[in-house]
């Protein structure tokens, strides 16, 4: 399938990133957009200087979900970049193209427009699938390492080749809940399984729940509906096998959204140079609830 995107030169020209000069040459604008040939605007944040770290967010969130990581790595001297996937956050609320093919190509357009090299790509949940698809199909030459956090590869849905996967009825339930009352659904998910706030003794953060809801409601319902199929039914097996770069695979064993045995454990086997770490008792959204632990482990991996 041909994805209609700007060339590297066109994308760079279309980007609203400034071109700093003089004593400000090491700084970049806080945010900007690139535009794809199909008219989709991809919003991104670009802070700091140094080796670039690029963050891909989970469903149905935005670049804002990486606040704790971006502030941490910015302070460590890295250039940190996070974008809103098409249909999500501040990017165009797309009617079509809400699939991994386009997500990966959009990320390729962004990395080319910003002329990123030797980048660390980090993806959470759906964003982990996006990272795998991008690196395998577009980004091997521009990428140094990858990190997958609570990520969906190799494939979530239960089928003949994945008998231990999640039944399709679960994802049908997501679609039904989104159509019936998206706002309520986007309160129920973070209040319960996403952060493990439904577990006995959990320290519930109302601010975290509201921030999840805020990010979800910023995006388009159609794009987020389509994305359910993208994150649950895309088979990343062949993509994983193409990646020879160092990879860190992180997952909590109490992930109620993406069960770790059918995701992280299997992904680490397909990747050619993977380090797998499973955290006892941590939830799907551990990059938020336990960011101090996750950030330090990622930093050690990057520096290794």
Backbone as a ProteinNet text record, in pm:
[ID]
protein_1_A
[PRIMARY]
XXXXXXXXXXXXXXXXXXXXXXXXXXXXXXXXXXXXXXXXXXXXXXXXXXXXXXXXXXXXXXXXXXXXXXXXXXXXXXXXXXXXXXXXXXXXXXXXXXXXXXXXXXXXXXXXXXXXXXXXXXXXXXXXXXXXXXXXXXXXXXXXXXXXXXXXXXXXXXXXXXXXXXXXXXXXXXXXXXXXXXXXXXXXXXXXXXXXXXXXXXXXXXXXXXXXXXXXXXXXXXXXXXXXXXXXXXXXXXXXXXXXXXXXXXXXXXXXXXXXXXXXXXXXXXXXXXXXXXXXXXXXXXXXXXXXXXXXXXXXXXXX
[TERTIARY]
84.4	0	88.2	57.6	132.4	71.1	151.3	104.2	142.3	44.3	73.9	131.5	263.7	328.7	422.6	454.7	550.7	688	767	905.9	979	1102.4	1179.8	1195.4	1225.5	1245.2	1115.6	1006.2	876.7	831.5	852.3	809.6	887.2	1015.6	1096.8	1049.8	1011.7	963.2	826.7	744.9	609.7	608.7	713	718.8	726.2	662.5	669.3	784.9	870.4	989.3	1075.7	1124.9	1211.2	1351.6	1430.6	1568.9	1655.8	1690.4	1760.4	1900.8	1948.7	2082	2156.3	2287.2	2367.1	2372.2	2366.5	2382.5	2266.1	2155.1	2039.3	2035.7	2146	2146.6	2117.5	2139.1	2116.4	1973.3	1888.6	1750.5	1652.7	1538	1435.5	1301.8	1207.5	1075.4	1013.3	924	860.4	769.7	709.5	615.9	603.7	540	518	430	417.7	339.6	407.8	393.2	423.8	291.6	288.9	166.5	195.1	116.4	131.9	56.6	84	20.2	-130.6	-180.1	-325.8	-389.5	-309	-362.5	-363.6	-307.1	-305.6	-195.4	-231.6	-133.2	-93.1	36.7	89.7	156.3	98	152.2	267.3	370.3	481.1	537.7	603.4	681.1	827	915.8	1057.7	1136.8	1193.8	1262	1408.6	1496.7	1633.8	1724.1	1842.1	1943.3	2007.9	2097.3	2162.7	2103.2	2135.7	2082.4	1930	1859.5	1713	1649.1	1549.1	1462.7	1321.5	1260.6	1129.9	1028.4	918.1	817.5	688.6	635.5	508.4	407.8	295.3	199.7	101.3	30.7	-70.9	-207.7	-301.3	-439.7	-514.9	-602.7	-634	-574.3	-449.8	-390.5	-318.7	-216	-144.1	0.3	77	215.3	225.4	119.3	120.7	137.9	110.5	124.8	270.6	362.4	505.2	567.3	487.5	541.5	653.3	630.9	729.8	860.4	851.3	971.4	1041.3	965.3	1027.1	1100.7	1042.1	1107.9	1233.4	1225.3	1339	1456.6	1431.1	1540.7	1590.6	1503.4	1547.8	1652.4	1626.7	1719.3	1850.8	1848.6	1969.1	2049.4	2004.2	2080.1	2040.8	1921.6	1875.6	1777.8	1765.4	1660.4	1539.1	1426.1	1307.9	1195.6	1135.8	1034.6	917.8	797.9	677.7	572.2	499.1	397.3	261.6	158.2	22	-6.5	-35.6	-69.6	-186.8	-191.7	-304.8	-436.6	-529.7	-658.4	-660.7	-544.7	-532.4	-479.4	-508.7	-453.1	-478.3	-371.1	-380.4	-356.4	-338.8	-326.2	-464.6	-467.6	-594.8	-682.5	-811.4	-906.5	-946.7	-863.9	-875.4	-992.9	-1050.2	-1156.1	-1099.2	-984.9	-925.4	-774.4	-709	-565.6	-530.8	-628.4	-604.6	-561.5	-441.3	-387.9	-236.7	-176.2	-33.2	51.8	4.1	77.9	97.7	-10.2	-2.1	68.2	42.9	109.8	261.5	310.3	454.6	508	432.2	475.5	472.6	374.9	370.1	493	530.7	649.1	775.6	779.5	892.5	901.3	787.6	785.5	835.5	796.9	840.6	991.5	1044.6	1188.3	1270.1	1215.7	1285.7	1278.1	1161	1145.2	1236.4	1253.4	1339.2	1483.4	1508.6	1642.2	1705.7	1632.2	1679	1766.4	1878.3	1968.7	2012.7	2048.3	2093.9	1989.6	1863.7	1753.6	1719.3	1672.2	1613.1	1462.1	1396.5	1250.7	1187	1095.4	1029.5	878.9	815.5	671.8	599.7	485.7	401.3	274.3	239.8	114.9	101.1	-0.3	-14.7	108.7	167.5	288.7	404.7	406	508.2	494.9	370.3	347.6	390.9	361.9	402.4	553.9	625.7	772.1	824.8	772.9	818.3	793.6	673.9	640.5	727.8	749	831.4	975.4	1035.7	1177.2	1198	1114.4	1130.9	1108.3	1013.4	974.4	1042.2	1086.2	1138.3	1267.1	1286	1379.8	1504.1	1540.7	1658.1	1784.5	1802.1	1925.1	1930.2	1814.5	1810.1	1801.7	1789.2	1759.6	1879.1	1901.3	2009.7	1958	1847.5	1790.6	1639.7	1568.8	1425.9	1390.5	1281.9	1228.2	1078.3	1030.7	888.5	836.4	734.6	677.5	531.4	499.6	360.4	303.4	381.9	349.8	265.9	192.1	97	158.5	276	330.8	357	358.8	350.4	208.2	106.2	-34.1	-120.7	-224.1	-307.2	-420.6	-490.1	-614.6	-589.6	-679.3	-673.6	-713.1	-628.2	-660.5	-586.8	-590.9	-528.6	-380.1	-314.9	-170.1	-135	-235.3	-213.6	-323.6	-321.5	-431.7	-444.5	-338.6	-343.3	-374.6	-412.5	-441.7	-574.3	-604.3	-727.9	-842.5	-955.9	-1068	-1117.9	-1161.9	-1209	-1326.5	-1402.4	-1517.2	-1476.9	-1355.5	-1307.4	-1293.9	-1238.7	-1220	-1352.5	-1442.3	-1578	-1645.1	-1615.9	-1668.7	-1612.8	-1484.3	-1425.8	-1501	-1524.1	-1591.4	-1733.6	-1801.4	-1938.8	-1942.6	-1851.6	-1848.3	-1812.9	-1723.1	-1685.1	-1803.8	-1880.2	-1994.4	-2107.6	-2127.1	-2239.5	-2215.3	-2094.1	-2064.8	-1913	-1850.2	-1704.4	-1651.4	-1715.6	-1667.8	-1666.8	-1773.9	-1779.5	-1677.6	-1664.4	-1567.2	-1426.2	-1398.7	-1265.6	-1243.9	-1345.6	-1328.6	-1312.9	-1387.8	-1386.7	-1251.6	-1189.5	-1062.7	-951.4	-923.6	-816.9	-853.3	-983.5	-1025.7	-1007.4	-997.3	-988	-859.6	-866.2	-753.1	-627.5	-637.9	-521.1	-408.2	-442.3	-341.9	-348.7	-434.6	-449.1	-518.6	-594.8	-664.6	-781.6	-814.1	-918.8	-865.1	-736.8	-676	-689.3	-707	-717.5	-590.6	-608	-494.6	-426.5	-478.5	-416.6	-428.7	-323.8	-325.6	-380.9	-507.2	-577.5	-545.3	-513.5	-486.8	-597.4	-679	-786.3	-730.3	-618.2	-556.4	-511.5	-456.6	-413.1	-532	-642.4	-764.7	-816	-821.8	-873	-780.6	-650.8	-557	-571.9	-596	-622.2	-747.2	-853.5	-979.6	-958.1	-885.7	-859.2	-790.1	-688.5	-615.6	-703.9	-778.5	-865.4	-970	-1031.9	-1138.8	-1087.5	-956.5	-898.4	-902	-895.9	-886.6	-1021.5	-1018.2	-1139.4	-1196.7	-1328.1	-1393.5	-1373.2	-1383.9	-1368.4	-1228	-1126.9	-989.3	-961.2	-1011.4	-988.6	-1064.2	-1180.9	-1256.4	-1177.4	-1126.4	-1048.6	-920.4	-862.3	-734.6	-746.8	-865.1	-884.2	-847.6	-890.9	-852.9	-703.1	-647.7	-505	-418.6	-450.9	-364.5	-391.7	-511.1	-545.2	-521.8	-535.4	-532.1	-408.2	-326.3	-204.4	-105	-49.5	51	189.6	266.6	398.7	512.5	479.9	582.6	696.3	661.6	766.7	847.1	781.8	852.8	953.4	912.1	1000.4	1125.5	1108.3	1220.4	1321.9	1280	1371.1	1459.6	1424.6	1494.8	1614	1732.2	1856.2	1913.9	1857.7	1908.1	1884.4	1962.6	1935.6	1794.4	1724.3	1585.5	1565.4	1495.7	1458.5	1307.3	1262.5	1120.3	1079.4	992.7	949.9	800.2	761.1	619	592.5	473.6	430.2	353.5	371.7	301.5	157.2	116	-24.9	-90.2	-42.2	-102	-234.4	-344.4	-478.3	-527.4	-448.5	-486.9	-414.2	-281.7	-199.1	-124.5	-177.6	-113.2	30.7	122.1	264.9	314	256	305.1	280.8	173.4	141.4	199	265.3	319.8	469.7	510.6	651.9	737.7	694.5	773.6	793.3	687.4	697.2	774.8	754.4	827.7	978	1017.4	1160.2	1223.1	1144.8	1196.6	1214.8	1126.7	1136	1244.4	1264.6	1369.5	1506.5	1600.5	1730	1826.7	1801.2	1895.4	1818.1	1734.3	1641.1	1681.5	1651.7	1659.4	1517.6	1473.7	1337.3	1339	1251.6	1237.5	1089.4	1049.4	911.6	907.3	816.7	804.8	689.6	717.3	610.7	508.7	382.3	272.5	244.4	321.2	300	192.6	118.2	5.1	44.6	-54.3	-32.3	25.9	-25.7	19.5	135.1	228.3	337.5	432.4	435.9	520.8	476.2	350	297.9	303.5	250.6	241.5	377.5	472.8	604.9	714.1	695.5	787.5	930.4	946.3	1082	1161.1	1097.1	1161.9	1185.3	1082.1	1090.1	1195.1	1195.1	1289.3	1434.4	1464.1	1601.1	1645.2	1556.1	1590.9	1614.5	1534.4	1555.2	1688.2	1718.7	1843.9	1964.9	1960.2	2069.8	2085.3	1974.6	1978.3	2036.2	1993.1	2042.5	2193.5	2240.8	2383	2469.3	2407.6	2484	2543.6
-118.8	0	124.2	220.9	344.9	446.5	499.3	598.6	736.8	826.2	957.8	1053.8	1062.7	1150.6	1245.6	1355.6	1449.1	1385.6	1429.1	1389.3	1449.8	1403.7	1457.6	1608.3	1658.9	1802.6	1878.3	1823.8	1890.8	1893.1	1780.3	1773	1871.9	1883.8	1979.1	2121.6	2152.7	2286.1	2312.7	2206.2	2222.9	2232.9	2180.7	2183.1	2326.6	2350.9	2483.8	2496.4	2394	2404.3	2519	2602.6	2711.7	2662	2746.3	2714	2812.3	2781.8	2876.6	2906.6	3026.4	3067.5	3127.8	3151.2	3220	3146.7	3222.2	3164.2	3073.6	3078.4	2995	2870.8	2837.5	2728.9	2592.6	2575.9	2445	2428	2527.8	2520.2	2512.4	2453.1	2440.1	2487.1	2509.6	2550.5	2442.4	2482.6	2387.6	2290.5	2334.3	2246.7	2290	2205.2	2235.1	2129.4	2134	2035.3	2007.3	1884.1	1852.3	1815.1	1822	1792.8	1685	1579.7	1472.3	1507.2	1434.4	1464.4	1445.4	1361.8	1346.1	1453.7	1555.1	1668.7	1652.1	1542.9	1518.5	1598.6	1676.9	1749.1	1664.1	1644.3	1569.3	1668.1	1681.3	1770.1	1701.8	1778.7	1724	1828.4	1779.4	1860.9	1823.3	1922.7	1900.8	1991.2	1931.2	2009.4	1967.7	2064.1	2036.9	2003.5	1952.7	1917.8	1787	1735.1	1609.4	1493.6	1371.8	1253.3	1253.1	1233	1238.6	1112.4	1133.2	1026.5	1058.9	967.3	989.1	897.6	955.3	882.5	864.6	741.9	710.9	664.4	733.3	713	599.5	564.5	459.8	512.6	420.4	453.1	485.6	585.2	683	819.6	818.9	933.1	1029.1	1096.1	1196.3	1203.5	1293.8	1315.1	1353	1410.5	1454	1338.1	1217.2	1102.2	1076.7	1139.8	1121.2	1233.4	1315.8	1430.4	1390.1	1285.2	1245.3	1201.4	1135.8	1091	1207.1	1294.3	1404	1499.1	1529.9	1617.5	1551.9	1423.1	1350.2	1346.8	1306.8	1292	1426.5	1525.5	1660.4	1707.7	1681.3	1721.3	1643.6	1528	1446.4	1483.3	1583	1629.9	1572.7	1513	1456.2	1550.7	1535.7	1602.1	1511.3	1559.9	1475.8	1522	1425.7	1454.3	1358.8	1412	1328.6	1387.6	1301.4	1346.7	1289.4	1355.3	1302.5	1220.7	1094	1009	1067.8	1045.6	1096.9	1053.9	1146.9	1120.5	1140.3	1162.8	1174.4	1312.9	1355.6	1480.3	1599.1	1669	1791.6	1768.9	1644.6	1613.2	1607.7	1603.7	1603.4	1486.3	1513.2	1407	1335.2	1242.4	1177.3	1082.1	1076.7	981.3	847.7	849.9	725	727.1	617.9	606.4	575.3	531.6	503	357.7	329.5	194.3	200	87	84.3	124.2	97.7	137.2	288.9	361.8	508.1	560.8	499.4	544.4	538.6	427.8	411	511.1	533.2	627.6	771.1	803.8	937.4	960.7	859	871.6	885	814.8	828.2	969.9	1027.9	1165.2	1263.7	1239.9	1328.1	1318.3	1196.6	1180.6	1238.1	1230.3	1288.4	1441	1494.1	1639.8	1703.1	1634.4	1685.5	1638.3	1560.3	1509.8	1438.8	1342.3	1270	1151.5	1137	1023.7	972.4	844	782	798.7	786.8	812.3	689	716	613.2	625.1	517.8	520.2	439.7	505.3	445	446	330.2	321.7	251.7	306.5	245	189.9	65.9	4.2	8.4	77.8	93.2	158.2	252.9	318.2	222.4	114.6	12.7	-55.8	-78.7	-133.3	-36.4	90.4	193.7	198.3	189.9	191.1	71.2	-46	-167.6	-156.9	-111.6	-98.7	6.6	120.1	225.8	180.1	126.3	88.9	-19.5	-121.2	-232.1	-190.3	-100.4	-65.6	60	148.2	278.1	321.8	284.6	357.2	286.9	172.8	101.6	187.8	262.8	341.6	462.6	511.4	631.9	601.1	475	436.7	369.3	403.1	340.7	225.2	249.7	150	171.9	69.5	84.7	35.9	92.1	50	28	-88.5	-120.9	-133.6	-55.8	-54.7	-98.9	-208.7	-258.6	-261.3	-306.5	-290.5	-404.7	-375.3	-471	-580.8	-563.2	-672.8	-798.3	-915.5	-934.1	-927.5	-972.6	-955.1	-982.9	-901.9	-916.1	-1015.2	-1009.2	-1084.3	-1235.7	-1310.6	-1455.8	-1506.8	-1591.7	-1656.3	-1788.7	-1853.5	-1984	-1983.3	-1874.7	-1863.1	-1807.1	-1755.3	-1694	-1740.1	-1868.6	-1925.7	-1869.1	-1806.3	-1750.1	-1600.5	-1546.5	-1404.6	-1365.4	-1237.1	-1182.3	-1204.2	-1260.5	-1285.4	-1157.5	-1169.5	-1053.9	-986.6	-1062.7	-1004.7	-893	-899.9	-794.2	-663.2	-670	-549.7	-501.1	-593.4	-553.3	-475.4	-516.3	-445	-303.9	-287.4	-152.7	-65.3	-121.2	-43.6	-6.7	-100.1	-75.8	34.5	26.7	127.1	264.9	269.6	398.3	461.4	380	432.6	475.7	402.8	431.8	555.1	569.2	682.9	693.6	755.8	764.3	832	938.8	1013.1	925.9	849.8	762.7	649.7	593.6	487	535.2	660.5	716.1	758.8	748.2	756.9	617.6	521.5	386	317.2	337.3	267.8	309.9	440.6	478.6	458.7	461.7	438.6	293.2	205.4	62.9	-1.8	-76	-162.5	-92.9	23.7	84.5	108.8	168.1	197.8	102.1	0.8	-91.7	-31.1	75.4	141	57.1	-50.8	-141.5	-249.7	-248.9	-348.4	-304.6	-402.3	-374.8	-305.3	-194.5	-123.4	-27.4	-14.7	75.1	220.3	298.6	441	514.1	549.5	607.3	756.7	799	940.3	996	1083.5	1144.3	1228.8	1296.3	1376.5	1292.7	1174.3	1084.1	1038.3	1008.3	965.1	1077.6	1196.8	1310.5	1344.4	1328.8	1357.3	1256.6	1130.9	1028.2	1064.7	1100	1139.5	1260.1	1359.2	1480.5	1447.8	1367.4	1332.7	1254.7	1158.5	1078.7	1162.2	1254.5	1334.6	1441.2	1468.2	1560.5	1502.1	1370.2	1304.6	1283.2	1229.2	1204.8	1066.7	1058.6	930.7	829.6	874.7	782.7	723.4	807.7	759.4	664.4	696.8	611.3	479.3	483.8	360.2	269.8	326.8	248.4	194.5	271.7	233	106.7	76.9	-46.4	-167.1	-167.4	-276.2	-273.6	-154.3	-142	-200.4	-168.6	-217.4	-362.8	-410.9	-547.3	-654.1	-618.9	-720.4	-715.1	-611.2	-605.6	-709.5	-785.7	-886.8	-827.9	-806.1	-743.6	-845.7	-972.1	-1075.8	-1054.8	-1033.2	-1015.9	-888.7	-784.1	-660.2	-682.6	-751.6	-778.8	-853.8	-949	-1031.5	-952.8	-839.8	-757.9	-666.4	-647.9	-550.6	-615.8	-573.7	-625.7	-533	-416.9	-316.1	-359.9	-307.9	-335.8	-291.5	-377.9	-349.9	-383	-295.7	-317.4	-335.7	-447.9	-480.3	-482	-387.6	-370.6	-397.2	-470.5	-501.8	-535.1	-500.9	-538.6	-669.3	-751.7	-880.6	-869.6	-747.8	-726	-633.2	-639.6	-562.6	-627.9	-556.2	-608.5	-572.8	-496	-451.9	-532.6	-544.1	-622.4	-726.9	-849.1	-952.6	-978.8	-978.5	-979	-1108.3	-1222	-1348.8	-1360.9	-1299.2	-1307.2	-1189.7	-1097.5	-979.7	-967.5	-918.7	-892.3	-1017.4	-1126.9	-1250	-1297.9	-1293.6	-1340.1	-1241.4	-1111.2	-1010.7	-1024.5	-1045.1	-1057.5	-1176.2	-1279	-1395.8	-1367.3	-1285.5	-1254.1	-1151.3	-1056.6	-956.3	-1023.6	-979.9	-1047.5	-1004.9	-890.2	-838.3	-772.1	-850.6	-794.6	-825.5	-730.7	-749.1	-738.3	-838.8	-843.2	-820.5	-731.4	-709.3	-705.3	-793	-799.4	-747.9	-652.6	-591.7	-655.8	-714.1	-774.8	-671.2	-700.3	-619.6	-489	-454.4	-323.9	-331.3	-219.6	-217.1	-175.2	-168.4	-128.5	12.2	102.8	241.7	269.9	175.2	190.1	303.9	348.8	462.2	588.6	590.6	702.5	672.4	557.7	526.1	498.9	449.4	414.7	472.2	598.6	658.5	668.7	681.6	690.5	563.6	449.5	320.2	301.1	324.8	303.4	394.5	521.3	617	577.5	536.6	498.7	374.8	279.9	158.5	189.8	279.5	320	394.4	481.7	556.9	463.9	362.4	264.9	193.1	159.8	91.1	181.3	304.8	398.4	418	424.9	450.6	326	209	84.2	60.6
0	0	0	-83.8	-90.2	4.8	94.6	190.5	139.4	113.4	56.2	159.3	163.7	259.6	187.7	253.3	198.4	189.3	93.7	88.7	207.2	230.3	342.8	331.4	210	190.6	209.5	154.4	167.6	312.2	382.4	521.6	606.6	578.6	654.8	631.6	505.7	474.6	536.5	544.1	597	748.5	813.9	958.9	1009.8	1125.5	1186	1283.2	1289.6	1372.7	1323	1413.6	1370.5	1340.4	1280.5	1251.6	1328.7	1454.3	1540.2	1489.6	1521.3	1479.2	1596.5	1576.4	1676.5	1807.7	1918.6	2050.8	2089.3	2015.7	2044.5	1956.4	1892	1794.4	1855.9	1985	2047.2	2095.8	2072.7	2119.1	2001.9	2027.8	1925.2	1982.1	1894.8	1941.1	2026.2	2111.6	2202.2	2128.5	2018.2	1947.7	1802.4	1723.4	1583.1	1519.7	1388.9	1315	1182	1136.3	997.6	931.6	800.8	725.7	623.3	623	526.2	397.7	290.6	162.8	165	257.3	265.3	353	391.7	466.1	616	666	809.7	876.3	976.3	1055.3	1176.2	1192.9	1306.1	1402	1519.4	1622.1	1695.2	1729.8	1807.7	1902	2006.5	2099.3	2082.6	2083.6	2057.1	2150.2	2253.8	2357.4	2368.3	2387.3	2423.1	2306.7	2341	2242.5	2286.6	2202.7	2235.6	2158.6	2200.4	2133.1	2144.2	2032.9	2038.5	2096.6	2180.2	2229.7	2182.5	2109.5	2048.6	2116.7	2163	2239.8	2159.3	2157.6	2091	2196.1	2204.2	2313.9	2289.2	2393.9	2388.8	2348.9	2328.1	2293	2421.1	2416.4	2312.1	2347.9	2391	2460.3	2366.3	2415	2336.9	2385	2325.2	2366.6	2513.8	2570.3	2709.9	2807.8	2762.9	2852.2	2888.3	2815.8	2838.3	2920.8	2986.9	3060.4	3156.2	3234.5	3335.1	3270.1	3154.7	3084.9	3014.1	2951.9	2878.4	2973.1	3086.3	3181.4	3240.4	3266.6	3322.7	3225.6	3102.1	3006.8	2953.8	2951.6	2917.8	3018.6	3145.7	3251.6	3245.1	3178.8	3164	3039	2964.4	2849.4	2715.7	2707.7	2581.7	2512.3	2383.5	2305.8	2309.8	2356.5	2374.2	2280.5	2213.5	2111.7	2131.3	2131.6	2139.6	2047.1	1979	1884	1920.8	1871.9	1882.5	1756.6	1774.7	1661	1583	1452.7	1374.4	1439.6	1445.8	1508.2	1658	1718.7	1862.9	1900.4	2021.8	2073.5	1983.6	1948	1869.3	1720.5	1681.4	1539.2	1475.3	1342.4	1270.5	1312.2	1333.1	1366.7	1237.8	1198.6	1068.3	1058.4	937.6	907.3	864.8	796.1	749	772.7	735.3	759.3	902.8	980.6	1122.4	1138.6	1090.7	1092.2	1109.5	1139	1167.6	1048	929.1	809.4	807.5	832.9	833.3	958	1074	1195.8	1179	1124.6	1105	1003.1	896	793.3	845.3	927.8	989	1076.7	1152.8	1237.4	1152.7	1040.9	949.1	894.7	858.9	807.8	913	1038.5	1146.4	1167.8	1172.3	1196.1	1081.2	960.2	845.5	848.6	882.4	886.6	991.8	1103.8	1210.1	1193.5	1089	1056.3	1175.7	1231.3	1349.2	1309.6	1379.1	1358.5	1495.3	1499.8	1624.5	1734.7	1698	1790.7	1874.1	1994.1	2079.6	2063.5	2021.9	2007.8	2120.6	2191.6	2306.4	2282.9	2294.5	2271.5	2385	2423.2	2526	2463.4	2494.2	2451.8	2299.8	2246.7	2101.9	2041.6	2114.9	2068.6	2051.9	2129	2111.1	1976.5	1934.7	1801.5	1693.5	1714.5	1620.3	1606	1716.7	1712.5	1635.6	1663.5	1595	1444.9	1407.2	1264.8	1197.7	1264.3	1206.4	1186	1290.5	1282.3	1177.7	1178.3	1084.5	940.3	916.3	779.1	726.3	815.1	771	841.1	966.8	1050.5	1099.8	1043.5	1094.1	1088.6	980.4	963.3	1055.2	1101.1	1184.1	1333.7	1369.7	1506.8	1572.6	1701	1777.8	1863.3	1934.7	2024.7	2032.7	2080.7	2104.1	2243.8	2296.9	2425.8	2409.6	2448.4	2443.1	2585.5	2618.1	2752.5	2745.3	2813.2	2815.8	2673.6	2579	2436.7	2381.1	2274.3	2217.8	2131.3	2067.1	1986.2	2070.6	2003.4	1858	1801.2	1873.8	1833.2	1955.2	1972.2	2091.6	2076.4	1964.1	1950.6	1945.9	2001.1	1998.2	1859.8	1803	1675.4	1668.4	1551.9	1539.1	1566.9	1528.1	1548.7	1686.1	1756.2	1887.5	1983.4	2019.1	2098.3	2238.5	2290.3	2425	2425.1	2309.8	2298.6	2361.4	2353.8	2409.6	2311	2354.8	2263.8	2196.4	2071.6	1995.3	2064.7	2143.6	2213.5	2309.3	2363.8	2452.6	2376.1	2256.7	2175.9	2117.9	2091.2	2051.4	2164.3	2287.4	2403.3	2412.6	2379	2375.2	2275.4	2156.8	2051.9	2094.3	2154.4	2199.3	2305.2	2400.6	2507.9	2452.8	2356.4	2296.5	2224.8	2152.1	2078.7	2171.5	2279.3	2368.1	2455.2	2507.8	2594.9	2609.6	2512	2510.6	2636.2	2679.2	2795.6	2921.3	2942.3	3060.1	3049.1	2929.3	2905.6	2938.2	2903.4	2926.8	3071.6	3154	3298.8	3359.7	3305.6	3360.1	3341.6	3225.3	3196.7	3292.9	3308.5	3401.7	3548	3579.3	3717.8	3758.9	3658.4	3686.1	3639.1	3526.9	3491	3441.8	3380.2	3316.8	3417	3531.1	3634.4	3752.9	3744.3	3855	3975	3951.8	4062.2	4115.1	4043.7	4088.8	4182.4	4209.8	4298.5	4444.4	4531.2	4673.7	4723.6	4793.5	4848.8	4753.9	4631.4	4533.4	4578.8	4554.3	4584.7	4463.1	4467.4	4353	4342	4219.8	4192.6	4104	4159	4082	3968.4	3993.3	3888	3770	3797.3	3690.2	3607.6	3673.7	3603.7	3514	3568.6	3491.2	3374	3393.3	3285.3	3171.8	3205.8	3104	3025	3097.9	3033.9	2943.6	2992.8	2914.6	2783.1	2790	2668.2	2571	2624.6	2537.8	2466.6	2538.1	2480	2384	2383.8	2286.1	2145.7	2135.2	2005.4	1940.5	1819.9	1743.4	1768.6	1786.8	1815.9	1702.7	1577.5	1464.2	1459.9	1476.1	1473	1588.9	1706.2	1822.2	1809.6	1748.6	1722.3	1627.6	1519.7	1422.7	1484.7	1574	1635	1719.1	1767.8	1844.4	1759	1634.2	1544.1	1516.2	1499.2	1468.2	1579.2	1705.6	1813.2	1850.7	1822.3	1865.9	1759.5	1632.1	1527	1437.7	1449.6	1369.4	1418.7	1326.4	1358.7	1331.1	1437	1425.8	1421.5	1409.4	1418.8	1319.9	1193.6	1091.9	1115.9	1165.9	1197.4	1310	1414.6	1527	1482.1	1393.6	1348.4	1266.5	1208.2	1127.3	1210.6	1336.9	1420.7	1489.3	1451.7	1509.2	1615.1	1630.2	1724.9	1869.1	1962.5	2104	2141.7	2211.5	2249.1	2396.6	2465.9	2605.4	2610	2664.9	2671.7	2818.5	2856.7	2995.2	3007.5	3110	3127.1	3273.4	3320.9	3455.1	3451.1	3552.2	3548.7	3598	3640.4	3673.7	3571.3	3448.4	3338.9	3301.3	3326.1	3298	3158.2	3084.5	2950.5	2844.2	2856.9	2764	2846.6	2855.9	2938.3	2894.3	2990.2	2957.2	2892.6	2928.3	2873.8	2724.3	2676.1	2533.3	2455.9	2524.5	2456.8	2480.2	2595.3	2621.6	2608.6	2666.7	2664.2	2521.3	2442.2	2304	2216.9	2238.4	2160.6	2182.5	2306.8	2338.1	2267	2241.7	2171.1	2021.9	1965.4	1822.1	1792.8	1883	1865.8	1876.7	1795.5	1789.9	1900.2	1964	2063.9	2176.7	2244.4	2342.2	2485.8	2573.6	2717.9	2772.5	2843.2	2895.8	3046.3	3092.5	3236.6	3272.4	3362.9	3409.7	3553.7	3579.6	3711.3	3789.3	3903.8	3983.7	4029.6	4002	4054.3	3984.8	3880.2	3817.4	3708.5	3689.4	3597.2	3455.6	3369.1	3230.8	3222.2	3301.5	3298.4	3391.9	3403.4	3499.7	3464.4	3339.5	3305	3377.6	3424.4	3503.1	3652.6	3692.1	3834.3	3897.2	3817.3	3868.6	3778.5	3740.2	3644.1	3696.7	3828.6	3882.6	3852.8	3868.4	3842.7	3693.3	3613.9	3469.1	3406.1	3443.5	3384.7	3411.9	3533.1	3566.9	3489.5	3472.2	3396.8	3249.4	3195	3055.6	3041.2	3135.6	3130.2	3132	3217.1	3223.2	3089.3	3028	2898.6	2790.7	2789.2	2689	2701.1	2824.9	2848.5	2831.8	2831.7	2825	2686.6
[MASK]
++++++++++++++++++++++++++++++++++++++++++++++++++++++++++++++++++++++++++++++++++++++++++++++++++++++++++++++++++++++++++++++++++++++++++++++++++++++++++++++++++++++++++++++++++++++++++++++++++++++++++++++++++++++++++++++++++++++++++++++++++++++++++++++++++++++++++++++++++++++++++++++++++++++++++++++++

